[in-house]
Amino acid sequence: MRIALFSDVHANLTALEACLRHARERGADRFAFLGDLVGYGPDPGATIDAIAAVDGAVVIKGNHDDAVEHEPRSRDLNDLAYAAIAWTRAALSLGQRAFLSALPLIVRDGAVCYVHGSADRPAAWEYLESPASARRSLDAAGTAYVFSGHVHDQVLYFGTPGGQTTPFRPTAGSPIPVPSRRRWLAIVGSVGQPRDGNPAAAYALFETAPAMLTFHRVAYDHAATASRIRAVGLPVFLAERLERGR
């Protein structure tokens, strides 16, 4: 089985389509979307419809998806993100909003846990930015593998024989053996709004037998999406961020 892992699509339909195509060309037969389907980008409705149409997919709720339904607390979203959510609410149909509302915060499936932020209090939307936070998520998940997003970066944490949790920066396109005798937490990166200086979309592909994880970057027409952000009246900074990749 090969599971394509997407997160933080952020209403960037062009990037999503490029990543779906890339994953299917590499034999993906299952798909998981790890939250933040909407926010920031110009095509929230079409993005939701495209994800809803993926047969058998695991789809998780992210903080931007939750903010469409629930007014966020002031510390949860900055002003730009809040402006994008206000615009997104008006752009979605009732059915699309109901789809977001019904999404789970966390899904465990055998040896795998899917969550947007941390498996430890997933509704707190914690950013996993340290070995300690990654370990808390692994401990709470109780599975060999945890797949997350939220951070808009690609990082792999793994448990060492000495009981430490250690980060690893993957190289795009290079398969990494991830045997289940250890514990692994992968932050798969952002499809729709990368922030590492590379505008290419990011996702990961997990092969279950033998257990291998490959992080990918996929070039797409980010300039076209940036132009659409400007055209629909979203904050200009969001277009500039796509163009810079940070």
N, C-alpha and C positions, 0 to 999 in steps of 0.2 A: 504494500500500500504506500502511496505517495500523497502526503497531505500538504497542500499549499497554504501557507500561513500569511494572511494579510492583516494589517492594522492601520489605523489612522488614515483611512482613505480620504476623509474630509471633503466629500462632495467633488472630488476630482475624477470625473468619469473617464477622461482620456487616459490618465495614469492607471486607473483600475482596468480598463480594457486592455492596455498594453501588458499589465502584469498577468491577467487571466490568460491571455494568449501565450505569453512566455511560459507560464506554468503548465498549460496543457500541452505545449510542444515538448515538454520534458516529462510527460507521462503522469502528471497529477491526476489522481482519480477521486480525491476528496478535497474539500475546501473549508477553511475556517477563517472567519472575519472577527478580529479581536477588538472591536469597538471603535468608536468615533467614525462612524460612517459619514456623518455630516459635520458642518462647521467649516468656516474659512473659504470653501470652494463654491463655484457657481452653479453646480448641477446636483443639488441634494435629492430632488425627486427622482431623477433618472438614475442616480447612483443607488438609491434604495431599491428601485425596481430591478436593477441589474443584479444586485446581491440576492434579493428575494427569489429571483428566477434560477439561482444556482441550486440544483437538485441536491438535497441531503446535506447542505452546508450547515456547519455550526456558526451561529452568529451571536456575538456577545455585545452587551450594551457598554458604551463608553460614556465619559462625563459630558461630552458635547451632545450625544444622543439623549442623555438624561435631562440636559438643560433645555431641550426643546419642550419637554413636558413640565418640568419643575423649575421655577424661577431659581437660578443659582445663587448661592451665597456670594457676597462680595469677594471673598478670597478664592473662590473656585475658578473664576474666569476673569481675565484682564479686559480692559475696555474694548479692544479690537475683537476679541473672541465673543464678548457679549453682543457687540454690534452685529457680528456675523450670525449669531444664534437668533437674534430678533428678526433679521432678514430671512433666515431659513424657516422660521415658524410660518411666516406669511407665504413662503414659496411652496410649502408641502400641502398635499391633500390630507383629508381626514384619515384616509386609509394608510397613507405613508406614516403619518404621526402615530397611528395605532400600532403599526409594525414596530416602530422604535420603542414604544411604550411597553410592548410585550416581551422585549428581549431580556434574557437572563443576564445576571451580573457575572456568573461563573458556571462553567460546565466541566464536570469530570467524566472522562470516558476511558475506562481501563487505567492504563499507566500514564495517561495524559490529563493535564488540567489546563483549561483555556480561561483566561481572564484578561481584562483590559489593563489594570494596574497590578495590584498585589492580591494574592489569594488570602492574605491576612487583612480582613476588613475591606473587601473589594469596593464597597460604596464610599470609602474614604478617598478613593482616587489617588493613592500614594504613588509618587514617582520612585521607581527603583533605580537609585543612582549610587548605590554602595553595596559592597558585599553583605553588610549586615541586613539591609532591607531585602536583598535577594534571598538570604537565608530565612528570614521570617516568612516570606512568601512560600518558599519550598516546604518549610515545616508545616505551614497551615494547609497547603495543598495535599500533602501526604501521598504524592505521586512521584514517579521517577522523572517525569518531564512536566515543566510548566512553560507555557507559551503566552507571552504578554506583548503589549505595545505601550502606548501612552508617552514614552520618552522620546519618540521620533529619532531613534538612533538604533544601531545594530550592535548588540553586546550579547555574549554568551557567558553565563556563570555556571561553574561546575563545582561539585563537592569533591574535595581531595581525600585521600585515605586518612589523613590526619584530622579530618573533621572541619577543615576550613572551607569557606566558599570563595572561589577565586574568579575574577573576571578575565575574559579573553576577547580580544578584538578580531573578528573574523575577516578573512579576505574574500571578497565577492567571487563566487563561482568555484570556490575550493571546498569540496566535501569534507566534513568533520565527523569522524566516528564518535558516536554518543551512546556507548553501551549502557544498558539499564542497571548495571551493578553500581553505577554512580548516579547522582541526582543532577539534573540539568535545568537551568532556567534560561530561556532564550527570549530576548527582546528583539522582535523581528524587524523593527524599523517602520518607517512611514511610507505608505504608497503615495499619499497625496500631498505631503508637505515635508520633505526631508530637511534636516537642519544641520548637516555636517559639511556644508559647502559644495555638495554634489547634488545638482538638481534631479538626477535620475531617480526614479521611483525605487522603493526598497520592499522586498518581501523575503520569505524563506521557504524552503521546501524540505519536509521531513519524510525520510524513507524509513519504514518500520523494520524491514528485514533485508539486509543487515541495517542496524540502526545508524543512520547517517543524517546529518543536517547540513544543508547548503544555503548560505545567504546569497541573495542575488540583488543586483542593481539593473534597472531596465530604463534605457533612454526612451523618452516620449516627447511629444511636442509641448513642452512646458510653457513655451512662449504663447501658444494658442490659448491655453488655460488661463494664463496671466491676462491676456487680452479680454477673455470673457469675464474675469473678475472685475476688470475696469468697466466693461460694458454694462454689467448688471447693477453697478453702483455700490459694490462692496468696498471697504477701505483699500486705498491704493497700496498701502504697505503690504497687504496680503499678496498682491500681484508681484511686488518687488521681491518678496521673500521667495516665491517660487523661482523667479529669475536668478536669484543669488544662490538658492539652495541652502539658505540659513535664515 
